[in-house]
Amino acid sequence: MDIIKCKDAKCAECSVSKHDLENVLSMLRFGRLVVYPTETLYGLGADPFDETAVKRVFIAKRRPFDMPLSLAVNNMTMAEEVAELDENAHRLAKAFLPGPLTLLLKKKPILPDIITASFQEVGIRIPDHPFALRLIDEFGPIISTSANMHSHPNPTDVETAIADLGESVATYVDCGPCKIGKASTIVQIIDGTVEIIRYGAISKEKIEDVLVR
């Protein structure tokens, strides 16, 4: 288990060294798990196209395999590689992403079914954190799920993640406490229908305001 500490936890741009970033990328490429910071909670990341790595996520979290995982991307072009986006999805993305919003969209066949528990939807978010965006820019889409045991308290700092997941994670990236410290709002957009699935950092009123414009 390796812990990488950010030199400046309040940085506007990522200050993690190129060497340390490459170590994180190497772990992902070898199918290992990493914990990374976002503005909402610390995330548990893995290569979504490596089914063995995805299984490790479920096992580390003791998460039931019938509970889908989400993905983190760094722009809408990357999002459209793995999911189908309609006008409402683009409106919400323009208003809130990067930020604490997860869009639940129809997935594309490129994604392994294990990620979505064989459902036809996948959660997509763009985290508002310089390290997370830099990591995804270098690696591509990664698994995005909270870095804790299933049903345990949300990991708003790396110490909580370490206490829960320990040696099951290869590398932890410590960038200090999360800026928001609250889970993202999940909005399902399927066949033109919009529904808030989980209330989080973005209010229902703000979501509705964007959609009625």
ZAMARGU-4260 file (C-alpha; in steps of 0.2 Angstrom, whole numbers, plus 5000, padded with zeros to 4 digits):
<rodrens>
0) 5000/5000/5000 | 5007/5017/4995 | 5001/5034/5000 | 5005/5049/4989 | 5002/5066/4997
5) 4998/5081/4987 | 5011/5096/4991 | 4997/5109/4990 | 4979/5102/4995 | 4971/5119/4990
10) 4979/5120/4973 | 4969/5126/4958 | 4980/5115/4947 | 4987/5098/4951 | 5004/5098/4960
15) 5006/5079/4961 | 5023/5075/4952 | 5024/5067/4935 | 5033/5052/4944 | 5019/5050/4957
20) 5006/5051/4944 | 5014/5038/4933 | 5014/5026/4948 | 4995/5028/4950 | 4993/5025/4931
25) 5004/5010/4932 | 4993/5003/4946 | 4977/5005/4936 | 4985/4998/4920 | 4990/4982/4931
30) 4972/4980/4936 | 4975/4987/4954 | 4964/4998/4964 | 4968/5017/4968 | 4959/5029/4979
35) 4958/5047/4972 | 4951/5064/4978 | 4936/5072/4971 | 4926/5087/4976 | 4912/5077/4984
40) 4920/5061/4992 | 4936/5051/4990 | 4933/5039/4975 | 4939/5021/4973 | 4946/5019/4955
45) 4949/5005/4943 | 4950/5001/4925 | 4932/4999/4919 | 4937/4988/4904 | 4946/4976/4915
50) 4933/4964/4923 | 4945/4957/4936 | 4949/4975/4942 | 4930/4979/4943 | 4928/4963/4953
55) 4941/4969/4965 | 4931/4985/4968 | 4916/4975/4973 | 4926/4964/4984 | 4936/4978/4992
60) 4920/4987/4996 | 4910/4971/5001 | 4897/4978/4989 | 4884/4967/4982 | 4887/4963/4963
65) 4869/4968/4959 | 4873/4986/4964 | 4880/4995/4949 | 4895/5006/4949 | 4898/5023/4940
70) 4911/5030/4929 | 4921/5046/4930 | 4926/5055/4914 | 4934/5072/4910 | 4924/5079/4896
75) 4908/5076/4887 | 4917/5068/4872 | 4923/5054/4883 | 4906/5053/4891 | 4899/5050/4873
80) 4911/5035/4871 | 4902/5025/4884 | 4884/5032/4886 | 4870/5040/4875 | 4867/5058/4879
85) 4851/5068/4874 | 4847/5086/4874 | 4843/5086/4893 | 4859/5077/4897 | 4869/5090/4888
90) 4859/5104/4897 | 4863/5097/4914 | 4881/5094/4909 | 4884/5112/4903 | 4876/5119/4919
95) 4884/5108/4932 | 4899/5098/4926 | 4913/5097/4931 | 4904/5096/4948 | 4893/5085/4960
100) 4881/5078/4947 | 4880/5060/4941 | 4870/5057/4925 | 4862/5040/4924 | 4862/5036/4905
105) 4859/5022/4893 | 4876/5013/4892 | 4884/5008/4876 | 4889/4990/4872 | 4908/4994/4875
110) 4905/4994/4894 | 4906/4977/4902 | 4890/4972/4910 | 4898/4969/4927 | 4899/4988/4930
115) 4881/4990/4928 | 4875/4974/4936 | 4868/4970/4918 | 4857/4985/4919 | 4857/4995/4903
120) 4861/5012/4912 | 4877/5018/4918 | 4881/5033/4930 | 4893/5046/4922 | 4901/5061/4931
125) 4915/5073/4928 | 4923/5077/4945 | 4928/5095/4949 | 4945/5091/4956 | 4962/5094/4947
130) 4970/5078/4951 | 4955/5067/4946 | 4954/5076/4930 | 4972/5075/4926 | 4972/5056/4930
135) 4957/5053/4919 | 4965/5063/4905 | 4980/5052/4905 | 4971/5035/4908 | 4953/5037/4901
140) 4937/5033/4910 | 4939/5025/4928 | 4927/5018/4940 | 4919/5031/4952 | 4912/5024/4968
145) 4915/5030/4986 | 4931/5024/4994 | 4923/5015/5009 | 4915/4998/5014 | 4897/4996/5008
150) 4885/5006/5020 | 4900/5014/5030 | 4902/5033/5032 | 4906/5043/5017 | 4925/5045/5015
155) 4928/5064/5015 | 4946/5062/5019 | 4959/5049/5014 | 4961/5043/5032 | 4943/5037/5032
160) 4946/5027/5015 | 4962/5019/5022 | 4953/5014/5038 | 4940/5005/5028 | 4949/4998/5013
165) 4967/4996/5019 | 4978/4984/5009 | 4965/4980/4996 | 4970/4997/4988 | 4987/4998/4980
170) 4989/5017/4980 | 4980/5031/4990 | 4981/5049/4984 | 4979/5061/4998 | 4974/5079/4993
175) 4966/5084/5010 | 4948/5085/5015 | 4935/5085/5000 | 4929/5103/4996 | 4910/5098/4996
180) 4911/5082/5007 | 4893/5077/5001 | 4888/5064/4988 | 4883/5069/4970 | 4865/5071/4965
185) 4860/5057/4953 | 4849/5061/4939 | 4842/5047/4927 | 4839/5052/4909 | 4831/5038/4899
190) 4821/5040/4883 | 4818/5059/4887 | 4812/5056/4905 | 4821/5065/4919 | 4821/5059/4937
195) 4831/5063/4952 | 4837/5046/4959 | 4847/5052/4973 | 4847/5069/4981 | 4864/5076/4984
200) 4875/5092/4983 | 4864/5099/4969 | 4846/5103/4974 | 4830/5098/4965 | 4826/5116/4962
205) 4843/5119/4953 | 4840/5104/4942 | 4823/5109/4937 | 4828/5127/4934 | 4840/5121/4920
210) 4828/5109/4912 | 4813/5122/4910 | 4823/5135/4902
</rodrens>
